[in-house]
Amino acid sequence: DPDSPLGIVWAAVAAGAVSPGLAAAVLREVDRLAPLLVPEAGPTVTRALLEVGGAWGAAGVRRAGQHCAQLHGGAHTPPLESRAHVTCPASFGPAEA
């Protein structure tokens, strides 16, 4: 299905827009966030994570996923503050020292 998260990511890799490694990071975050999402949100979240990944790489995808999980009920997710190398900026840019 081209509108599924896998189809969206596959198309981005096939077009050369993202690397396979970044694609894998996006799919891991989408899978991790799936229990928190209504099914219709999957494509939107996938596209947003691809956009974040294009700007900030796989680390940015993980930070964005972590942030979204915390905002939307991911009780299984440790607080960002407990990860010394990550802050929670307004954008998902590089962590500040």
Residue pairs with C-beta under 8 A, 6 or more apart in sequence:
1 7
2 8
2 11
3 43
4 42
4 43
5 26
5 27
5 30
5 42
5 43
5 45
5 46
6 27
8 43
8 46
8 47
8 50
9 18
9 23
9 26
9 27
9 46
9 50
10 23
12 18
12 23
12 50
13 19
13 20
13 23
17 50
17 54
18 26
18 50
18 53
18 54
21 58
22 50
22 53
22 54
22 57
22 58
22 61
25 53
25 58
25 61
25 62
26 46
26 49
26 50
26 53
26 61
29 49
29 61
29 62
29 64
29 65
30 42
30 45
30 46
30 49
32 65
32 69
33 45
33 65
33 68
33 69
33 74
34 42
36 68
36 69
36 72
36 73
36 74
37 45
45 68
48 64
49 61
49 64
49 65
52 60
52 61
52 64
52 92
53 60
53 61
56 63
56 92
56 93
56 94
60 92
60 93
63 80
63 86
63 92
63 95
64 92
66 77
66 80
66 86
67 80
67 88
67 92
68 74
69 76
69 77
70 77
70 79
70 80
80 86
80 87
80 88
81 88
85 95
86 95
87 95
87 96
89 95
89 96
